[in-house]
Every structure is written in C-alpha cells, then in structure tokens.
Amino acid sequence: MSNVSNMKDLSEKVTAVYAILSDVYEVSPWTKKQILADMQQDSVDYFFVEKDKEMVGFLAIQQLVGELEITNIAVKKAYQGCGLGSQLLTNLDQIDFPIFLEVRASNTSAQALYQKFGFKVIGERKRYYHNPIEDAIIMKREGNER
C-alpha cells in the first residue's frame, strides 16, 4: 500500500485517478473537476496502491454520521485479479461502524470480493447506472464483521 508519496500535489492525484477510471470504464464516469471536488471534501478519504511507481488503483470512501460509504474503487485492467482490490479494502478492517456500497448487478467478480470482506446484499436500485443502464446491488458490512 502506498500513500503515493511520489505524487507532488493534488493535481497529480486527480490526473492519476482520472487515468485509472478511463482505463477501467473506457470513458471516465467522473470528470477531473468532479474528482478534485471529491478529494477536497473533509469527509472523503482516498487510499492508493502502486506498482512499479505507478498508481494503478484507488479506494475512495466518504464518512457520514455513524456510517461509511465506498464511493469508488478501481484497479487498472492490467492489474485486476492480482489482489490489489483486496489490498485496498484492508484499509477498512479497523472500521467499527456500518459500511455501504453500490455495485453493478453484472459485476459479479466485485460482488464476490466484497462478500470476502464481509459485505452482504441488502437491496437494489433499479436502473441506477447509465452507459449502459443497469441495476445497482446495495451491499453492507456491519462494523468489524470481518
């Protein structure tokens, strides 16, 4: 795990997150301006993972009153399946309150990863995602269930 100490400023982090999202989704669902605004929120934290001095994955979380939400997690396609998603999620091991997330219904590999970390399906949101339109599966992990 890395705190991306070689990245000199917020602008470099924004560019790296945008590049990861563009790789994973072909067209980033977030603009650089949206990523910057997200990173500047006091209630939001980002965790990063590097390979060969390149940021290849990140986890974004938002702390709410009495709970936490995973707002984004992504690993570049070339590094998926190598345990980096698990490495990112270990940052949540000490969280002692409920954690929520949404995941595409078709993303069964991500759902399996979340289940490995103690998340359970609690509902769905119809037609939540766009490009393509798809349902979201809502998952939750109670505090320190892992």
Contacts in CASP RR format, 6 or more apart in sequence:
PFRMAT RR
TARGET T0000
AUTHOR 0000-0000-0000
METHOD contacts of the structure
MODEL  1
MSNVSNMKDLSEKVTAVYAILSDVYEVSPWTKKQILADMQQDSVDYFFVE
KDKEMVGFLAIQQLVGELEITNIAVKKAYQGCGLGSQLLTNLDQIDFPIF
LEVRASNTSAQALYQKFGFKVIGERKRYYHNPIEDAIIMKREGNER
1 47 0 8 1.000
1 48 0 8 1.000
1 49 0 8 1.000
1 87 0 8 1.000
1 88 0 8 1.000
1 90 0 8 1.000
1 91 0 8 1.000
2 48 0 8 1.000
2 49 0 8 1.000
2 50 0 8 1.000
2 55 0 8 1.000
3 48 0 8 1.000
4 13 0 8 1.000
4 16 0 8 1.000
4 48 0 8 1.000
4 50 0 8 1.000
4 55 0 8 1.000
6 53 0 8 1.000
7 13 0 8 1.000
7 16 0 8 1.000
7 55 0 8 1.000
10 36 0 8 1.000
10 39 0 8 1.000
10 40 0 8 1.000
11 36 0 8 1.000
13 39 0 8 1.000
13 46 0 8 1.000
13 48 0 8 1.000
13 55 0 8 1.000
14 32 0 8 1.000
14 35 0 8 1.000
14 36 0 8 1.000
14 39 0 8 1.000
15 32 0 8 1.000
16 48 0 8 1.000
16 55 0 8 1.000
16 58 0 8 1.000
17 30 0 8 1.000
17 35 0 8 1.000
17 39 0 8 1.000
17 46 0 8 1.000
17 55 0 8 1.000
17 58 0 8 1.000
18 28 0 8 1.000
18 30 0 8 1.000
18 31 0 8 1.000
18 32 0 8 1.000
18 35 0 8 1.000
20 55 0 8 1.000
20 56 0 8 1.000
20 57 0 8 1.000
20 58 0 8 1.000
20 74 0 8 1.000
20 75 0 8 1.000
20 76 0 8 1.000
21 28 0 8 1.000
21 29 0 8 1.000
21 30 0 8 1.000
21 35 0 8 1.000
21 72 0 8 1.000
21 74 0 8 1.000
22 28 0 8 1.000
23 76 0 8 1.000
23 77 0 8 1.000
24 74 0 8 1.000
24 75 0 8 1.000
24 76 0 8 1.000
24 77 0 8 1.000
27 131 0 8 1.000
29 131 0 8 1.000
30 38 0 8 1.000
30 72 0 8 1.000
38 44 0 8 1.000
38 60 0 8 1.000
38 71 0 8 1.000
39 46 0 8 1.000
41 62 0 8 1.000
43 62 0 8 1.000
43 63 0 8 1.000
43 64 0 8 1.000
44 60 0 8 1.000
44 61 0 8 1.000
44 62 0 8 1.000
44 63 0 8 1.000
44 71 0 8 1.000
45 60 0 8 1.000
45 61 0 8 1.000
45 63 0 8 1.000
46 58 0 8 1.000
46 59 0 8 1.000
46 60 0 8 1.000
47 58 0 8 1.000
47 59 0 8 1.000
47 61 0 8 1.000
47 88 0 8 1.000
47 91 0 8 1.000
48 55 0 8 1.000
48 57 0 8 1.000
48 58 0 8 1.000
49 55 0 8 1.000
49 56 0 8 1.000
49 57 0 8 1.000
49 58 0 8 1.000
49 75 0 8 1.000
49 84 0 8 1.000
49 85 0 8 1.000
49 87 0 8 1.000
49 88 0 8 1.000
50 56 0 8 1.000
51 79 0 8 1.000
51 84 0 8 1.000
56 75 0 8 1.000
56 76 0 8 1.000
56 78 0 8 1.000
56 79 0 8 1.000
56 84 0 8 1.000
57 74 0 8 1.000
57 75 0 8 1.000
57 76 0 8 1.000
57 79 0 8 1.000
57 84 0 8 1.000
57 85 0 8 1.000
57 88 0 8 1.000
58 72 0 8 1.000
58 73 0 8 1.000
58 74 0 8 1.000
58 88 0 8 1.000
59 70 0 8 1.000
59 72 0 8 1.000
59 73 0 8 1.000
59 85 0 8 1.000
59 88 0 8 1.000
59 89 0 8 1.000
59 91 0 8 1.000
60 70 0 8 1.000
60 71 0 8 1.000
60 72 0 8 1.000
60 73 0 8 1.000
61 68 0 8 1.000
61 69 0 8 1.000
61 70 0 8 1.000
61 71 0 8 1.000
61 92 0 8 1.000
61 99 0 8 1.000
62 68 0 8 1.000
62 69 0 8 1.000
62 71 0 8 1.000
66 97 0 8 1.000
66 98 0 8 1.000
67 97 0 8 1.000
67 98 0 8 1.000
67 99 0 8 1.000
67 100 0 8 1.000
68 92 0 8 1.000
68 95 0 8 1.000
68 97 0 8 1.000
68 98 0 8 1.000
68 99 0 8 1.000
68 100 0 8 1.000
69 99 0 8 1.000
69 100 0 8 1.000
69 101 0 8 1.000
70 92 0 8 1.000
70 99 0 8 1.000
70 100 0 8 1.000
70 101 0 8 1.000
73 85 0 8 1.000
73 88 0 8 1.000
73 89 0 8 1.000
73 110 0 8 1.000
75 81 0 8 1.000
75 82 0 8 1.000
75 84 0 8 1.000
75 85 0 8 1.000
75 88 0 8 1.000
85 113 0 8 1.000
86 113 0 8 1.000
86 116 0 8 1.000
86 117 0 8 1.000
89 113 0 8 1.000
89 114 0 8 1.000
89 117 0 8 1.000
92 99 0 8 1.000
92 117 0 8 1.000
92 141 0 8 1.000
92 146 0 8 1.000
93 146 0 8 1.000
94 144 0 8 1.000
95 143 0 8 1.000
95 144 0 8 1.000
96 143 0 8 1.000
96 144 0 8 1.000
97 143 0 8 1.000
98 140 0 8 1.000
98 141 0 8 1.000
98 142 0 8 1.000
98 143 0 8 1.000
99 119 0 8 1.000
99 140 0 8 1.000
99 141 0 8 1.000
99 143 0 8 1.000
100 138 0 8 1.000
100 139 0 8 1.000
100 140 0 8 1.000
101 114 0 8 1.000
101 119 0 8 1.000
101 138 0 8 1.000
101 139 0 8 1.000
101 140 0 8 1.000
102 125 0 8 1.000
102 128 0 8 1.000
102 136 0 8 1.000
102 137 0 8 1.000
102 138 0 8 1.000
102 139 0 8 1.000
103 110 0 8 1.000
103 111 0 8 1.000
103 114 0 8 1.000
103 136 0 8 1.000
103 137 0 8 1.000
103 139 0 8 1.000
104 110 0 8 1.000
104 129 0 8 1.000
104 134 0 8 1.000
104 135 0 8 1.000
104 136 0 8 1.000
104 137 0 8 1.000
105 124 0 8 1.000
105 134 0 8 1.000
105 135 0 8 1.000
105 136 0 8 1.000
105 137 0 8 1.000
106 134 0 8 1.000
111 121 0 8 1.000
111 137 0 8 1.000
111 139 0 8 1.000
114 139 0 8 1.000
114 141 0 8 1.000
115 139 0 8 1.000
117 141 0 8 1.000
117 146 0 8 1.000
118 141 0 8 1.000
118 145 0 8 1.000
118 146 0 8 1.000
119 139 0 8 1.000
119 140 0 8 1.000
119 141 0 8 1.000
120 139 0 8 1.000
120 140 0 8 1.000
120 141 0 8 1.000
121 137 0 8 1.000
121 138 0 8 1.000
121 139 0 8 1.000
122 138 0 8 1.000
122 139 0 8 1.000
122 140 0 8 1.000
123 137 0 8 1.000
123 138 0 8 1.000
124 135 0 8 1.000
124 136 0 8 1.000
124 137 0 8 1.000
124 138 0 8 1.000
125 135 0 8 1.000
125 136 0 8 1.000
125 138 0 8 1.000
126 135 0 8 1.000
127 133 0 8 1.000
127 134 0 8 1.000
127 135 0 8 1.000
128 134 0 8 1.000
128 135 0 8 1.000
128 136 0 8 1.000
129 135 0 8 1.000
129 136 0 8 1.000
END
